[in-house]
Amino acid sequence: MKDVRLNNGVLMPTIGIGTFLLEPKDAENSVREALKIGYRLIDTANAYMNERAVGRGIKESGVDRKDIFLSTKLWPSEYENPNAVDETLERLDTDYIDLLFIHQPTKNWKEGYKQLIKAYKEGKIRAIGISNFEREIEEVLNEFDVKPQVIQVECHPFFPQDELRKITDKEDIKLMAWYPLGGNGMTSELLNSDVVLNLSKKYNKSSAQIVLKWHIQMGFIVIPGSKNVDHIKDNLNIFDFELSFDDMKEMEKLNKHIRRYNRTDEVLDNFLNWKITYEAK
């Protein structure tokens, strides 16, 4: 496992287990088993409706809380709820969150960001994150004195966020990739591309391991999700080899400047109206 140092000095693992689309029972099992295998980064969100299950999985793993890096996200309907952070802590059954994001840049996102700053200064969170803030990132930096440590966005070899990285690299904001393997509809195309298959044979690694290793060598943080324990184990088995300089250049050929998820202002406004129904205890 490797860590990266965030712009506030906090250390964060470069690979973790994601829990997007996992039912509570699956999230609980995946988190517990991932931590036992050796993962130390767990990512969830209000909107995933599995925070309580993630909290249970952490407790059941037997791993010390101080050795775990836990990230979650506030949903837009919670940005103006003064109790949102405390309620998130309660659901996760923890005293602090290592990284808290605002999940989407809806019209009230500044209120959400103020909540993060307040929680950061109170010691309830150790780092601040923004999720899906590609075109808004400069406004965040101009509006607030406290800049984020991490930005979570769609990122994979088909769409390596070239333009966004011109800002994040300069500001030392780490990029955390969702859909690191291309996402539904593009994963098969990516993993079965000639470039990735050739490297898979060369290094005797799976296609998924090749792509995840590319992320790590690019300096990204990755959170592949799975309820299959064998896949979870394989996804972590990427620290015994390095892609060569020439092979990293070969991976550049996959850049199609194509993303899977295209957002609109209408979609963002709908997010604000979507109220979260949390899973039962």
VOBA-1610 file (N, C-alpha, C; in pm, whole numbers, padded with zeros to 5 digits, always signed):
BEGIN
Met+00084-00120+00000Met+00000+00000+00000Met+00088+00125+00000Lys+00045+00225-00075Lys+00115+00352-00077Lys+00020+00462-00031Asp+00076+00564+00033Asp-00002+00680+00074Asp+00040+00801-00007Val-00050+00898-00017Val-00015+01029-00071Val-00035+01131+00041Arg+00043+01237+00037Arg+00030+01343+00137Arg-00057+01454+00079Leu-00167+01483+00146Leu-00257+01588+00101Leu-00199+01725+00130Asn-00257+01829+00074Asn-00199+01963+00087Asn-00206+02021+00228Asn-00272+01948+00320Asn-00272+01990+00461Asn-00186+01898+00547Gly-00112+01809+00482Gly-00020+01720+00554Gly-00076+01585+00590Val-00208+01564+00574Val-00271+01436+00607Val-00232+01331+00504Leu-00201+01210+00552Leu-00169+01100+00464Leu-00295+01023+00427Met-00306+00986+00299Met-00424+00916+00249Met-00380+00798+00162Pro-00438+00680+00181Pro-00405+00567+00094Pro-00442+00595-00050Thr-00371+00533-00144Thr-00395+00556-00285Thr-00501+00465-00344Ile-00537+00358-00274Ile-00642+00268-00324Ile-00733+00229-00209Gly-00861+00223-00240Gly-00959+00187-00137Gly-01073+00108-00196Ile-01169+00077-00111Ile-01288+00006-00154Ile-01402+00106-00164Gly-01466+00110-00280Gly-01582+00195-00300Gly-01709+00118-00271Thr-01815+00189-00230Thr-01940+00121-00193Thr-02060+00171-00272Phe-02036+00242-00382Phe-02144+00290-00468Phe-02224+00171-00522Leu-02357+00179-00512Leu-02451+00078-00561Leu-02450-00051-00480Leu-02381-00055-00367Leu-02383-00174-00283Leu-02498-00166-00183Glu-02581-00270-00180Glu-02684-00280-00077Glu-02617-00285+00059Pro-02687-00242+00166Pro-02624-00239+00298Pro-02554-00368+00338Lys-02618-00482+00318Lys-02554-00608+00361Lys-02427-00636+00281Asp-02428-00599+00153Asp-02308-00618+00071Asp-02199-00519+00108Ala-02240-00395+00137Ala-02142-00294+00178Ala-02075-00334+00309Glu-02154-00383+00402Glu-02099-00427+00532Glu-01998-00539+00511Asn-02032-00637+00429Asn-01943-00750+00404Asn-01818-00706+00329Ser-01834-00622+00226Ser-01718-00579+00147Ser-01620-00498+00231Val-01673-00407+00313Val-01587-00325+00398Val-01513-00412+00499Arg-01585-00501+00564Arg-01521-00589+00664Arg-01410-00671+00601Glu-01440-00736+00488Glu-01340-00823+00426Glu-01225-00744+00364Ala-01256-00628+00307Ala-01149-00545+00249Ala-01049-00502+00355Leu-01100-00462+00470Leu-01010-00421+00579Leu-00927-00538+00629Lys-00985-00657+00634Lys-00911-00774+00676Lys-00801-00808+00575Ile-00829-00786+00447Ile-00731-00815+00341Ile-00614-00718+00345Gly-00640-00594+00388Gly-00532-00496+00394Gly-00568-00357+00346Tyr-00689-00339+00293Tyr-00734-00205+00255Tyr-00740-00116+00379Arg-00715+00013+00357Arg-00727+00107+00468Arg-00806+00233+00429Leu-00856+00237+00305Leu-00940+00348+00259Leu-01078+00295+00227Ile-01180+00356+00286Ile-01320+00320+00262Ile-01393+00444+00214Asp-01470+00432+00104Asp-01545+00545+00051Asp-01694+00512+00046Thr-01775+00605+00099Thr-01920+00590+00094Thr-01981+00728+00072Ala-02112+00742+00096Ala-02180+00870+00077Ala-02320+00862+00138Asn-02374+00978+00176Asn-02514+00983+00218Asn-02603+00915+00113Ala-02578+00949-00014Ala-02665+00904-00123Ala-02657+00754-00149Tyr-02552+00689-00101Tyr-02541+00544-00124Tyr-02632+00465-00030Met-02680+00532+00074Met-02773+00472+00171Met-02715+00345+00235Asn-02585+00349+00262Asn-02522+00234+00328Asn-02419+00276+00433Glu-02429+00401+00481Glu-02331+00449+00578Glu-02334+00368+00707Arg-02454+00334+00754Arg-02461+00253+00877Arg-02394+00117+00855Ala-02416+00059+00739Ala-02356-00070+00709Ala-02203-00058+00701Val-02154+00051+00644Val-02010+00074+00639Val-01954+00083+00781Gly-02024+00155+00867Gly-01981+00166+01007Gly-01975+00031+01074Arg-02074-00054+01047Arg-02073-00188+01106Arg-01956-00270+01051Gly-01931-00260+00922Gly-01821-00335+00863Gly-01687-00296+00922Ile-01670-00166+00949Ile-01546-00119+01012Ile-01530-00181+01150Lys-01636-00179+01229Lys-01630-00235+01364Lys-01600-00386+01360Glu-01666-00457+01268Glu-01652-00602+01261Glu-01513-00646+01211Ser-01445-00556+01141Ser-01314-00593+01084Ser-01208-00615+01189Gly-01224-00548+01304Gly-01123-00557+01408Gly-01005-00464+01386Val-01006-00388+01276Val-00897-00294+01248Val-00920-00167+01327Asp-00815-00114+01387Asp-00824+00009+01467Asp-00875+00124+01381Arg-00970+00201+01434Arg-01025+00313+01359Arg-00916+00410+01315Lys-00814+00431+01398Lys-00708+00528+01365Lys-00627+00483+01245Asp-00635+00355+01209Asp-00560+00304+01096Asp-00643+00303+00967Ile-00767+00352+00976Ile-00858+00352+00862Ile-00881+00495+00813Phe-00881+00513+00683Phe-00912+00643+00623Phe-01052+00632+00566Leu-01145+00704+00627Leu-01287+00695+00593Leu-01334+00821+00523Ser-01389+00806+00403Ser-01444+00921+00332Ser-01592+00900+00302Thr-01667+01009+00310Thr-01809+01006+00276Thr-01847+01142+00217Lys-01975+01157+00182Lys-02017+01278+00110Lys-02152+01327+00160Leu-02165+01459+00171Leu-02294+01520+00203Leu-02374+01536+00074Trp-02500+01497+00079Trp-02588+01514-00036Trp-02641+01658-00039Pro-02669+01715-00158Pro-02712+01855-00167Pro-02830+01894-00076Ser-02924+01803-00055Ser-03037+01837+00032Ser-02994+01855+00177Glu-02869+01817+00208Glu-02816+01831+00344Glu-02725+01952+00359Tyr-02696+02022+00251Tyr-02599+02131+00258Tyr-02640+02240+00358Glu-02770+02262+00373Glu-02816+02367+00463Glu-02873+02313+00593Asn-02852+02186+00618Asn-02891+02123+00745Asn-02776+02140+00843Pro-02792+02221+00949Pro-02680+02246+01041Pro-02635+02123+01117Asn-02716+02018+01115Asn-02681+01895+01186Asn-02629+01785+01093Ala-02608+01819+00968Ala-02575+01717+00867Ala-02447+01640+00902Val-02343+01710+00945Val-02217+01643+00975Val-02232+01552+01097Asp-02296+01602+01202Asp-02317+01521+01322Asp-02402+01398+01292Glu-02502+01414+01207Glu-02588+01301+01171Glu-02510+01198+01090Thr-02419+01245+01006Thr-02333+01154+00929Thr-02241+01077+01023Leu-02183+01146+01121Leu-02099+01080+01220Leu-02177+00972+01295Glu-02300+01004+01328Glu-02385+00908+01402Glu-02411+00783+01318Arg-02443+00803+01190Arg-02471+00687+01104Arg-02347+00599+01088Leu-02231+00661+01076Leu-02107+00585+01059Leu-02053+00531+01191Asp-02111+00577+01301Asp-02069+00534+01435Asp-01921+00562+01457Thr-01883+00687+01430Thr-01743+00728+01445Thr-01736+00869+01501Asp-01623+00904+01559Asp-01605+01037+01619Asp-01556+01140+01518Tyr-01501+01093+01406Tyr-01448+01186+01306Tyr-01452+01119+01169Ile-01447+01201+01066Ile-01440+01154+00928Ile-01309+01204+00870Asp-01236+01117+00803Asp-01106+01157+00749Asp-01120+01252+00631Leu-01221+01231+00548Leu-01241+01314+00429Leu-01390+01326+00403Leu-01441+01449+00406Leu-01582+01472+00380Leu-01597+01559+00256Phe-01676+01510+00161Phe-01702+01580+00035Phe-01839+01648+00039Ile-01855+01753-00041Ile-01988+01788-00087Ile-02004+01717-00222His-02120+01653-00239His-02133+01551-00343His-02154+01607-00483Gln-02229+01719-00495Gln-02259+01774-00625Gln-02261+01927-00620Pro-02225+01993-00729Pro-02225+02140-00731Pro-02362+02199-00765Thr-02460+02178-00679Thr-02592+02237-00697Thr-02589+02386-00661Lys-02701+02455-00681Lys-02701+02600-00665Lys-02672+02644-00521Asn-02686+02554-00424Asn-02657+02591-00285Asn-02524+02531-00236Trp-02434+02500-00328Trp-02312+02430-00289Trp-02226+02510-00192Lys-02232+02643-00198Lys-02149+02723-00108Lys-02186+02703+00037Glu-02315+02680+00064Glu-02358+02651+00201Glu-02301+02518+00247Gly-02297+02422+00156Gly-02236+02294+00190Gly-02088+02307+00218Tyr-02019+02387+00137Tyr-01876+02403+00158Tyr-01847+02472+00291Lys-01932+02568+00328Lys-01917+02634+00459Lys-01930+02532+00571Gln-02021+02435+00553Gln-02035+02329+00655Gln-01905+02250+00669Leu-01842+02220+00555Leu-01717+02145+00561Leu-01607+02224+00632Ile-01597+02352+00601Ile-01496+02435+00667Ile-01518+02439+00817Lys-01643+02454+00858Lys-01676+02458+01001Lys-01638+02326+01067Ala-01675+02215+01004Ala-01643+02083+01061Ala-01493+02060+01065Tyr-01423+02110+00964Tyr-01277+02097+00957Tyr-01212+02172+01073Lys-01257+02294+01098Lys-01200+02375+01206Lys-01235+02319+01342Glu-01347+02248+01352Glu-01389+02187+01479Glu-01326+02050+01502Gly-01251+02000+01405Gly-01184+01872+01420Gly-01272+01751+01392Lys-01390+01773+01335Lys-01480+01661+01305Lys-01441+01591+01175Ile-01371+01663+01089Ile-01319+01604+00966Ile-01172+01644+00951Arg-01094+01558+00886Arg-00951+01583+00872Arg-00914+01643+00736Ala-01005+01633+00641Ala-00978+01687+00508Ala-01110+01719+00439Ile-01103+01812+00345Ile-01220+01861+00272Ile-01214+01814+00127Gly-01330+01768+00078Gly-01335+01722-00059Gly-01449+01785-00137Ile-01432+01793-00268Ile-01539+01836-00358Ile-01557+01726-00462Ser-01680+01690-00489Ser-01708+01581-00582Ser-01781+01636-00703Asn-01730+01605-00822Asn-01792+01645-00949Asn-01788+01796-00974Phe-01692+01866-00916Phe-01679+02011-00931Phe-01578+02046-01041Glu-01599+01998-01159Glu-01499+02023-01264Glu-01497+02169-01306Arg-01608+02221-01356Arg-01607+02359-01405Arg-01622+02461-01293Glu-01656+02414-01172Glu-01672+02506-01058Glu-01548+02518-00971Ile-01443+02441-01001Ile-01330+02436-00909Ile-01264+02573-00890Glu-01254+02651-00996Glu-01192+02782-00982Glu-01275+02875-00895Glu-01407+02860-00899Glu-01492+02939-00812Glu-01471+02901-00666Val-01453+02773-00639Val-01424+02727-00502Val-01295+02794-00453Leu-01193+02790-00536Leu-01063+02845-00497Leu-01067+02997-00479Asn-01147+03064-00560Asn-01157+03210-00551Asn-01246+03256-00436Glu-01345+03175-00403Glu-01446+03215-00305Glu-01402+03192-00161Phe-01321+03086-00138Phe-01290+03045-00001Phe-01140+03044+00025Asp-01104+03080+00147Asp-00963+03079+00188Asp-00913+02938+00215Val-01005+02848+00254Val-00968+02709+00282Val-00993+02628+00155Lys-00886+02578+00094Lys-00906+02505-00031Lys-00921+02355-00002Pro-00985+02284-00094Pro-01004+02140-00074Pro-00874+02063-00088Gln-00873+01946-00028Gln-00757+01858-00041Gln-00773+01757-00154Val-00899+01720-00181Val-00927+01613-00279Val-01045+01651-00365Ile-01040+01616-00492Ile-01155+01627-00581Ile-01185+01488-00636Gln-01310+01447-00628Gln-01350+01315-00679Gln-01432+01336-00806Val-01386+01277-00916Val-01449+01294-01047Val-01435+01166-01128Glu-01513+01159-01234Glu-01495+01049-01329Glu-01355+01059-01389Cys-01283+00948-01388Cys-01147+00948-01442Cys-01106+00805-01476His-01053+00787-01595His-01007+00657-01644His-00925+00681-01770Pro-00860+00579-01825Pro-00774+00604-01942Pro-00846+00665-02063Phe-00977+00642-02078Phe-01051+00706-02186Phe-01072+00855-02161Phe-01068+00895-02033Phe-01094+01034-01997Phe-01010+01070-01873Pro-00881+01098-01890Pro-00792+01120-01776Pro-00791+01262-01720Gln-00894+01339-01750Gln-00913+01471-01689Gln-00795+01565-01716Asp-00752+01571-01840Asp-00636+01654-01876Asp-00655+01801-01837Glu-00770+01858-01869Glu-00792+02000-01843Glu-00802+02028-01693Leu-00878+01948-01622Leu-00894+01967-01478Leu-00760+01958-01406Arg-00675+01868-01450Arg-00546+01847-01383Arg-00452+01966-01396Lys-00476+02051-01494Lys-00395+02172-01504Lys-00415+02261-01381Ile-00533+02253-01323Ile-00564+02330-01201Ile-00526+02251-01077Thr-00568+02125-01071Thr-00544+02046-00949Thr-00396+02024-00923Asp-00317+02004-01029Asp-00173+01986-01010Asp-00110+02113-00954Lys-00152+02226-01007Lys-00096+02355-00961Lys-00133+02382-00816Glu-00256+02344-00777Glu-00304+02372-00641Glu-00277+02258-00543Asp-00213+02152-00590Asp-00185+02033-00508Asp-00313+01977-00448Ile-00413+01961-00533Ile-00538+01896-00494Ile-00537+01757-00557Lys-00549+01654-00476Lys-00540+01517-00527Lys-00669+01478-00598Leu-00654+01401-00705Leu-00767+01355-00783Leu-00802+01213-00742Met-00927+01193-00705Met-00980+01063-00666Met-01077+01019-00776Ala-01053+00902-00834Ala-01125+00860-00954Ala-01245+00771-00921Trp-01362+00815-00970Trp-01471+00718-00973Trp-01486+00669-01117Tyr-01549+00554-01133Tyr-01545+00480-01260Tyr-01401+00462-01307Pro-01311+00415-01220Pro-01170+00402-01260Pro-01148+00300-01371Leu-01245+00208-01388Leu-01232+00108-01494Leu-01322+00141-01613Gly-01371+00264-01619Gly-01448+00306-01735Gly-01597+00315-01713Gly-01648+00246-01612Gly-01791+00254-01585Gly-01873+00164-01674Asn-01998+00140-01632Asn-02087+00054-01709Asn-02098+00105-01853Gly-02082+00013-01946Gly-02090+00050-02086Gly-01954+00074-02150Met-01852+00102-02067Met-01718+00124-02123Met-01614+00032-02060Thr-01647-00033-01950Thr-01549-00118-01882Thr-01497-00229-01973Ser-01589-00297-02039Ser-01547-00407-02127Ser-01459-00357-02240Glu-01496-00243-02297Glu-01417-00185-02406Glu-01276-00151-02359Leu-01265-00095-02238Leu-01135-00058-02184Leu-01051-00181-02151Leu-01109-00275-02076Leu-01033-00391-02031Leu-00995-00486-02144Asn-01070-00480-02254Asn-01041-00567-02368Asn-00973-00493-02484Ser-00928-00372-02457Ser-00854-00298-02560Ser-00719-00366-02585Asp-00668-00350-02704Asp-00541-00414-02738Asp-00429-00367-02646Val-00428-00237-02615Val-00322-00183-02529Val-00321-00252-02394Val-00438-00260-02331Val-00446-00318-02197Val-00422-00469-02200Leu-00475-00537-02300Leu-00454-00682-02310Leu-00307-00716-02330Asn-00238-00638-02411Asn-00094-00662-02434Asn-00014-00643-02305Leu-00049-00539-02230Leu+00021-00516-02103Leu-00015-00622-02000Ser-00137-00669-02006Ser-00179-00777-01916Ser-00093-00901-01937Lys-00068-00934-02062Lys+00018-01050-02092Lys+00162-01023-02051Lys+00210-00903-02077Lys+00349-00869-02047Lys+00379-00880-01898Tyr+00288-00830-01815Tyr+00313-00825-01671Tyr+00248-00940-01595Asn+00177-01027-01668Asn+00106-01139-01604Asn+00010-01088-01495Lys-00064-00985-01532Lys-00165-00927-01444Lys-00296-00917-01519Ser-00407-00908-01446Ser-00536-00894-01512Ser-00547-00755-01575Ser-00640-00740-01667Ser-00662-00609-01730Ser-00699-00505-01625Ala-00783-00544-01529Ala-00823-00449-01424Ala-00702-00404-01343Gln-00612-00496-01312Gln-00492-00460-01236Gln-00403-00365-01315Ile-00394-00383-01446Ile-00315-00292-01529Ile-00373-00152-01523Val-00505-00140-01537Val-00568-00007-01536Val-00556+00058-01399Leu-00576-00019-01294Leu-00563+00038-01159Leu-00420+00083-01132Lys-00323+00008-01181Lys-00183+00047-01164Lys-00155+00176-01241Trp-00213+00189-01360Trp-00200+00314-01436Trp-00247+00432-01352His-00362+00417-01285His-00413+00524-01199His-00312+00561-01091Ile-00259+00461-01024Ile-00165+00487-00915Ile-00042+00561-00966Gln+00011+00516-01081Gln+00131+00581-01136Gln+00102+00720-01192Met-00023+00746-01224Met-00062+00881-01266Met-00076+00974-01145Gly-00074+00917-01024Gly-00088+00998-00904Gly-00231+01009-00856Phe-00321+00927-00911Phe-00461+00930-00873Phe-00487+00838-00754Ile-00599+00863-00687Ile-00651+00776-00582Ile-00767+00700-00642Val-00774+00569-00621Val-00879+00488-00684Val-00962+00414-00580Ile-01091+00398-00611Ile-01184+00332-00518Ile-01273+00234-00593Pro-01214+00129-00655Pro-01298+00031-00724Pro-01390-00038-00624Gly-01515-00055-00662Gly-01612-00119-00573Gly-01645-00259-00620Ser-01675-00346-00526Ser-01714-00482-00560Ser-01773-00550-00437Lys-01863-00644-00459Lys-01909-00729-00349Lys-01847-00868-00359Asn-01762-00887-00460Asn-01692-01013-00480Asn-01557-01006-00409Val-01539-01086-00306Val-01418-01078-00223Val-01292-01110-00305Asp-01304-01201-00400Asp-01188-01234-00484Asp-01146-01113-00568His-01244-01040-00621His-01213-00919-00699His-01151-00812-00609Ile-01205-00799-00488Ile-01152-00702-00393Ile-01006-00732-00364Lys-00975-00858-00346Lys-00837-00900-00318Lys-00747-00873-00438Asp-00794-00907-00557Asp-00714-00887-00678Asp-00687-00739-00704Asn-00785-00654-00675Asn-00768-00511-00700Asn-00657-00450-00616Leu-00627-00511-00503Leu-00520-00460-00416Leu-00383-00514-00456Asn-00382-00618-00535Asn-00257-00686-00570Asn-00189-00618-00689Ile-00154-00491-00670Ile-00096-00413-00781Ile+00034-00342-00741Phe+00090-00380-00627Phe+00207-00308-00578Phe+00336-00389-00592Asp+00329-00497-00670Asp+00448-00579-00692Asp+00503-00563-00833Phe+00458-00460-00906Phe+00511-00434-01040Phe+00493-00286-01072Glu+00567-00239-01173Glu+00558-00101-01219Glu+00546-00101-01370Leu+00453-00022-01422Leu+00446-00003-01566Leu+00565+00084-01609Ser+00633+00043-01715Ser+00749+00119-01761Ser+00706+00253-01820Phe+00802+00341-01839Phe+00774+00471-01900Phe+00709+00452-02037Asp+00764+00361-02116Asp+00710+00336-02251Asp+00568+00282-02244Asp+00542+00198-02145Asp+00407+00142-02133Asp+00307+00246-02085Met+00350+00337-02002Met+00262+00448-01963Met+00231+00535-02084Lys+00331+00554-02171Lys+00307+00630-02295Lys+00209+00554-02385Glu+00220+00422-02385Glu+00128+00340-02464Glu-00016+00357-02414Met-00032+00366-02281Met-00165+00386-02223Met-00226+00519-02266Glu-00143+00616-02298Glu-00193+00747-02342Glu-00275+00735-02471Lys-00250+00633-02548Lys-00322+00614-02674Lys-00471+00587-02650Leu-00506+00548-02528Leu-00646+00518-02496Leu-00728+00643-02469Asn-00662+00755-02455Asn-00733+00880-02424Asn-00820+00923-02542Lys-00952+00905-02525Lys-01048+00941-02630Lys-01120+01072-02598His-01087+01130-02483His-01155+01251-02436His-01306+01225-02426Ile-01341+01102-02389Ile-01481+01062-02378Ile-01512+01021-02235Arg-01613+01084-02179Arg-01660+01046-02046Arg-01790+00967-02061Arg-01823+00891-01957Arg-01949+00818-01961Arg-02063+00903-01909Tyr-02035+00986-01809Tyr-02140+01063-01742Tyr-02136+01207-01787Asn-02240+01254-01849Asn-02251+01393-01892Asn-02359+01463-01810Arg-02321+01562-01733Arg-02412+01632-01643Arg-02473+01753-01711Thr-02588+01793-01663Thr-02653+01915-01708Thr-02700+01992-01586Asp-02724+02121-01603Asp-02774+02200-01492Asp-02909+02148-01443Glu-02991+02099-01534Glu-03122+02044-01495Glu-03104+01923-01404Val-03009+01837-01439Val-02981+01720-01355Val-02934+01764-01217Leu-02846+01865-01211Leu-02795+01912-01083Leu-02908+01968-00996Asp-03000+02042-01057Asp-03112+02096-00980Asp-03200+01983-00926Asn-03217+01878-01000Asn-03295+01765-00952Asn-03229+01699-00832Phe-03095+01698-00829Phe-03023+01643-00715Phe-03061+01717-00587Leu-03077+01847-00597Leu-03109+01927-00480Leu-03245+01889-00422Asn-03335+01846-00506Asn-03470+01811-00462Asn-03483+01667-00416Trp-03376+01588-00439Trp-03381+01448-00403Trp-03343+01431-00256Lys-03439+01388-00175Lys-03415+01367-00033Lys-03370+01223-00009Ile-03271+01209+00076Ile-03217+01078+00106Ile-03304+01005+00209Thr-03334+00879+00182Thr-03397+00792+00282Thr-03292+00695+00330Tyr-03247+00713+00453Tyr-03136+00631+00503Tyr-03184+00492+00541Glu-03095+00396+00528Glu-03131+00257+00562Glu-03153+00245+00711Ala-03233+00150+00747Ala-03264+00127+00888Ala-03140+00079+00962Lys-03139+00101+01093Lys-03027+00053+01174Lys-03016-00099+01168
//
